[in-house]
C-alpha cells in the first residue's frame, strides 16, 4: 500500500519528529484519507510493524535456508533482515509491539531451524545454548541495521561483516 511505503520512507528519514501530516504529504493523500486508514500514529506504526514482519518473513522464505549450508543460511538471514530493517527501523526505535506469534512463525522458527542444524552439525558452538546464540545474533543484526541506517556502510558490506563476525568471531585469524 502506498501509504505504508511513504510512511516507512518518511519515518526512516525524519524519525520521531514525523507527524501524520508529514506522512500524508509523503503519500500524496489528504490527512483525512490517512486518518480513515490509520486513526492515530500508533495504528500506523502497528501496520508498519506487521508489514515489516511480513516483508522480512517473505525474504527469509525466499532465501532457501534449508538448501543452503549453515554458513550460507546465516549470511542470507543477515541480508534479508538488514534489507528490511533499514526500511522499517522506526518500528524498533519507537518500540512498537510486534505480533509475537507471527514473528516467531515467519522469522524465529526458520532461524531456530538453521541454528539447530548448525549446532547439531558442529558448525556452530555447542557450548553456548541455542537461545543465547540467537539472542547474540539478534544483537548483531540490530547493529548492522543501525550501521546501514546511519549510512556508515551499505547493505552488502554491513551484511558481510555481520555474518563474518558472528560466524568467525572478532578475534584476528592466525596466518
JOCORZI-V883576 format. One record per pair of residues at least 6 apart in sequence whose C-alpha atoms are under 6 Angstrom apart, sorted by the first residue. I is the first residue (numbers start at 1). J is the second residue. If there is no record, write none. Layout:
i=I j=J
i=I j=J
This chain:
i=3 j=27
i=6 j=26
i=6 j=27
i=7 j=23
i=8 j=88
i=12 j=90
i=24 j=30
i=24 j=31
i=24 j=34
i=38 j=44
i=49 j=91
i=56 j=81
i=56 j=84
i=57 j=106
i=57 j=107
i=59 j=80
i=65 j=73
i=70 j=118
i=75 j=163
i=78 j=159
i=79 j=159
i=82 j=145
i=85 j=145
i=86 j=145
i=86 j=149
i=118 j=124
i=119 j=126
i=144 j=158
i=148 j=154
